[in-house]
Amino acid sequence: MNTVLRLNRNEYFFHHPEEVSRLLEDGDAFEGRRYTPPEVASAFHTELAHALGLPQTSERASLCLFHGAEDALLKILLWKAPRLGNVVLPSFSWSNYASLAEGLGLAAESFPVNVGSRGFSYDLDALDALLSGAPKPRLVLLATPNNPTGHALSLEAVVSLVEKHPKHTFVVDAVYDAFSASLFSLPQCHANVFVLGSMSKFFGLPGLRLGFGVGLFPRSFTLALGFNPYALKIARAALQRRAHYQANWDAMQEQANLLFQQTRDSPDCSFAFTPFETRASFFLVRLEARLSERQFDTLVGQSGVLPKAFEHEGKRYLRFGLGPADVCARIAVFLGAFSKMADGPRGAP
């Protein structure tokens, strides 16, 4: 295979609808010569609120646009920092969460992420105990699905937490979730929760740098002038064709389930790595046998697939971005080849 498929980042490998593709290919798509006309921003805001099932006006929560979900998180941390003790994070999550908090002088506390026979889960009893004993308000960051573990948190679990701990603020990062209205309705009833999303993952439009959040945001968060007018036009076209993206998401989940079943049930694979069930657009395995840099490079060359490799608590992991059936088939080729060359004892780092 001559072309290496870069699955070390969560890119989008499905086809966009024809109209979205046409707009993306337009040579003037990212013109930077003018501010966004108010009617363009308003049209996208209205379309997004409608897609999420949100009222156009509400005293309880607002829909706010950001330059990506990271921009939303940073602004929330800056806003809440003077009132916070620590930021509470899952022990196994996106490393930039801790970096953002610590960069603002906020200490990060963690609660356990457990691992079972099929995948990971939050230790909600431990989180409950931490919040119950916290002397000052905390900002709790929960991702669903969580990166890089791929596990999701139920709506009922989020509701239980925010209702039991009203003095704490909860930020639910849903950028890896399907485009669902259920989570985004929470801030309408609970003032201590914010839900973040973006156009990057489900819609496969990371270059637009369009994030959004629902919650009781300060008015200053709505004053941004820098959204590209053509980016908003592309995003609106994608929103109007969300059934197409949902079909792609469903196909990806079906392939992810198949990949998990095939690798979990293979006796040849069990010696080399442990796969984990995922509800996100990526697939995680923990390496149980040694993999040298030379072997890794050989596998990339043979399979034409480049996964993200990283360590956590002394264990090595590979994370593969997912896509259509042909992408998942190439992941299976990589993992099958690794199983054949594995030469270390189970549990070796």
C-alpha positions in Angstrom: 0.0 0.0 0.0 1.6 3.3 -1.1 -0.6 5.7 0.8 -0.6 5.7 4.6 -4.0 6.3 6.1 -3.4 8.7 9.0 -5.7 7.4 11.7 -3.7 9.1 14.5 -6.1 12.0 14.3 -9.9 11.9 14.2 -10.4 12.9 10.6 -13.5 12.3 8.5 -13.4 9.5 6.0 -17.0 9.4 4.7 -18.3 11.4 1.8 -20.1 14.7 2.5 -23.4 15.4 0.9 -23.1 16.9 -2.6 -24.0 20.5 -1.5 -21.5 20.5 1.4 -18.8 19.1 -0.8 -19.5 21.8 -3.4 -19.2 24.5 -0.8 -16.0 23.0 0.6 -14.4 22.9 -2.8 -15.3 26.6 -3.5 -12.1 28.5 -4.0 -13.4 31.5 -2.0 -14.7 29.4 0.9 -12.4 30.9 3.5 -12.3 34.5 2.5 -11.2 36.8 5.3 -12.0 40.2 4.0 -15.2 41.0 5.9 -17.1 40.4 9.1 -20.0 38.0 9.1 -23.2 39.8 8.2 -25.7 39.6 11.1 -28.2 37.7 9.0 -25.8 34.9 8.2 -24.8 34.4 11.8 -28.5 34.6 12.8 -29.5 32.0 10.2 -26.9 29.5 11.4 -27.8 30.1 15.1 -31.5 29.6 14.3 -30.8 26.4 12.3 -28.6 25.0 15.1 -31.1 25.8 17.8 -33.8 24.1 15.8 -31.7 21.0 15.2 -31.0 20.7 18.9 -34.6 21.2 19.9 -33.9 24.4 21.8 -36.2 27.4 22.2 -35.0 30.6 20.4 -35.2 32.5 23.7 -34.8 31.2 27.2 -34.0 32.7 30.6 -32.6 29.4 31.8 -29.9 28.7 29.1 -28.6 30.0 25.8 -27.0 28.6 22.7 -23.6 30.2 22.2 -21.1 29.8 19.4 -17.4 29.4 19.9 -14.2 29.0 17.8 -14.2 25.2 18.5 -15.1 23.4 21.7 -11.6 24.2 23.2 -12.4 27.9 23.0 -15.6 27.2 24.9 -13.8 25.3 27.6 -11.1 27.8 28.0 -13.6 30.7 28.4 -15.7 28.7 30.9 -12.6 28.0 33.0 -11.5 31.7 32.8 -15.0 32.8 33.9 -15.4 30.3 36.7 -11.8 30.2 38.0 -12.1 32.9 40.7 -14.9 30.9 42.3 -13.4 27.4 42.0 -11.4 25.3 44.3 -10.1 22.6 41.8 -11.1 21.2 38.4 -12.3 17.6 38.6 -11.3 15.3 35.7 -11.5 11.7 34.8 -8.2 9.9 35.5 -8.0 8.7 31.9 -9.1 11.5 29.5 -7.9 14.0 27.0 -4.5 15.3 28.3 -5.4 18.9 27.3 -8.1 19.1 29.9 -5.4 19.1 32.7 -3.1 21.4 30.6 -5.9 24.0 30.2 -6.7 23.9 33.9 -3.1 24.0 35.1 -2.2 26.8 32.6 -4.8 29.0 34.5 -3.4 28.1 37.9 -6.2 25.6 38.7 -5.3 22.4 40.4 -6.7 19.3 38.8 -8.3 16.5 40.9 -9.1 13.2 39.3 -11.6 10.4 39.9 -11.0 6.8 38.7 -11.9 5.4 35.3 -12.5 1.7 35.6 -11.9 -1.0 33.0 -13.9 -4.1 32.6 -14.1 -7.0 30.1 -15.6 -4.9 27.4 -14.5 -1.4 28.0 -14.1 1.5 30.4 -16.5 3.4 32.7 -16.5 6.3 35.1 -16.3 5.4 38.8 -19.4 7.5 39.6 -19.4 6.4 43.3 -15.9 7.8 43.7 -16.9 11.0 41.9 -19.9 11.4 44.1 -17.8 10.9 47.3 -15.2 13.5 46.0 -17.9 16.1 45.3 -19.8 15.4 48.6 -16.6 16.1 50.6 -15.3 19.1 48.5 -15.1 22.2 50.8 -15.4 24.6 47.8 -17.3 24.5 44.5 -15.6 22.4 41.8 -15.9 22.5 38.0 -16.4 18.9 36.9 -15.4 18.0 33.3 -17.2 14.9 31.9 -16.7 13.8 28.3 -19.3 11.5 26.7 -18.0 9.6 24.8 -14.7 10.0 26.6 -11.4 10.5 24.7 -9.5 8.2 24.4 -11.4 5.4 26.1 -14.5 5.6 23.9 -17.0 5.0 26.7 -20.2 7.0 27.1 -22.2 8.4 30.1 -25.9 7.9 30.3 -28.2 10.9 30.4 -29.7 9.6 33.6 -26.3 9.5 35.3 -25.6 13.2 34.3 -29.0 14.3 35.7 -28.4 12.4 38.9 -25.0 14.1 39.4 -26.1 17.7 38.6 -29.2 17.4 40.8 -27.3 15.9 43.8 -24.5 18.5 43.6 -26.0 21.9 42.8 -23.0 23.9 44.2 -20.7 22.3 41.6 -20.5 23.2 37.9 -20.6 20.4 35.3 -19.2 20.8 31.8 -20.3 17.9 29.5 -18.0 17.6 26.5 -20.1 15.9 23.9 -18.0 16.6 20.8 -17.6 12.9 20.1 -21.2 12.1 20.5 -23.8 11.7 17.8 -25.8 14.9 17.1 -28.5 14.3 19.7 -30.8 16.8 21.3 -31.2 15.0 24.6 -27.9 16.1 26.3 -28.2 19.7 25.1 -31.6 20.0 26.7 -30.1 19.6 30.2 -29.1 23.2 30.8 -32.8 24.2 30.3 -33.6 22.6 33.6 -30.2 22.7 35.4 -28.3 26.0 35.8 -25.1 24.2 36.9 -24.5 22.3 33.7 -23.0 23.3 30.3 -23.0 21.0 27.3 -20.4 21.5 24.5 -20.5 20.3 20.9 -18.8 21.1 17.6 -19.0 20.7 13.9 -15.7 18.8 13.9 -16.4 15.2 14.6 -20.0 14.1 13.7 -20.1 16.5 10.7 -16.5 16.0 9.8 -15.8 19.8 9.5 -12.8 20.5 11.8 -11.4 23.2 9.5 -14.4 25.4 10.2 -13.5 25.8 13.9 -17.1 26.0 14.9 -18.0 24.9 18.4 -21.2 25.6 20.4 -22.4 25.3 23.9 -25.7 25.4 25.7 -25.9 26.8 29.2 -26.4 30.0 31.2 -23.5 31.8 29.7 -22.6 35.5 30.4 -23.6 37.9 27.7 -20.0 38.7 26.9 -19.7 35.2 25.4 -22.1 36.1 22.6 -20.1 39.1 21.3 -17.6 37.3 19.0 -17.3 38.8 15.6 -14.8 36.5 14.0 -16.8 33.6 12.5 -16.1 33.2 8.9 -19.3 33.9 6.9 -18.6 31.1 4.4 -17.8 28.6 7.2 -21.3 29.4 8.7 -22.8 28.7 5.3 -21.1 25.4 5.1 -22.1 24.5 8.6 -25.7 25.4 7.9 -25.8 23.2 4.8 -24.4 20.3 6.9 -27.0 20.8 9.6 -29.8 20.7 7.0 -28.4 17.3 5.8 -27.8 15.8 9.2 -29.7 12.6 8.3 -26.9 11.9 5.9 -24.3 12.3 8.7 -26.4 10.2 11.0 -26.4 7.4 8.5 -22.6 7.6 8.3 -22.3 7.6 12.1 -24.5 4.5 12.3 -22.5 2.7 9.7 -19.3 3.6 11.5 -20.7 2.3 14.8 -21.7 -1.0 13.1 -18.1 -1.4 11.8 -16.7 -0.5 15.2 -18.8 -3.2 16.9 -17.8 -5.7 14.3 -14.1 -4.9 14.7 -14.4 -5.2 18.5 -16.1 -8.6 18.3 -13.6 -10.0 15.7 -10.5 -8.9 17.7 -11.9 -9.8 21.1 -12.9 -13.3 20.0 -9.7 -14.1 18.1 -7.3 -16.3 20.2 -4.3 -14.9 18.1 -5.2 -11.4 19.0 -5.7 -11.9 22.8 -2.0 -12.5 23.4 -1.0 -9.3 21.6 -3.6 -6.7 22.6 -6.9 -6.0 24.4 -9.6 -4.2 22.4 -12.2 -2.0 24.0 -15.8 -1.3 23.0 -16.3 2.3 21.7 -19.2 4.7 21.3 -17.0 7.3 19.7 -15.3 7.8 16.3 -12.1 5.9 17.3 -11.1 2.5 18.4 -8.7 1.9 21.3 -6.5 -1.2 22.1 -4.1 -1.8 24.9 -0.9 -3.5 23.9 -0.2 -6.7 25.9 3.0 -7.6 23.9 6.1 -5.6 23.1 6.1 -3.4 20.0 9.5 -1.8 19.1 9.7 1.3 17.0 11.0 -0.8 14.1 8.0 -3.1 14.3 5.7 -0.2 14.5 7.1 1.3 11.4 6.9 -2.1 9.7 3.3 -2.5 10.6 2.5 1.0 9.3 4.2 0.2 6.0 2.5 -3.2 5.6 -1.0 -2.1 6.6 -0.9 1.5 5.3 -2.4 2.6 8.6 -0.9 5.0 11.2 -2.6 4.9 14.6 -1.9 7.2 17.5 0.5 5.6 20.0 0.7 6.7 23.7 1.2 5.6 27.2 -1.0 5.7 30.3 -0.1 4.5 33.7 2.7 2.3 32.4 0.6 0.7 29.6 0.9 1.3 25.9 -2.1 2.0 23.8 -3.0 2.5 20.1 -6.0 4.6 19.1 -7.3 4.4 15.5 -9.7 6.9 14.0 -12.7 5.1 12.5 -14.5 5.4 9.2 -16.3 3.3 6.6 -15.9 -0.4 6.2 -12.7 -0.1 4.1 -11.0 2.0 6.8 -11.9 -0.6 9.5 -10.7 -3.4 7.3 -7.3 -1.8 7.2 -7.3 -1.4 11.0 -8.0 -5.2 11.2 -5.0 -5.8 8.8 -2.7 -3.8 11.1 -3.9 -5.6 14.3 -3.7 -9.0 12.6 -0.1 -8.3 11.5 0.8 -7.1 15.0 -0.6 -10.3 16.5 1.6 -12.4 14.2 4.8 -10.5 15.1 4.1 -10.2 18.9 6.9 -11.7 20.8 6.5 -10.5 24.4 4.7 -11.9 27.5 1.1 -10.7 28.1 1.1 -7.6 30.2 4.6 -6.4 29.0 4.8 -2.6 28.6 
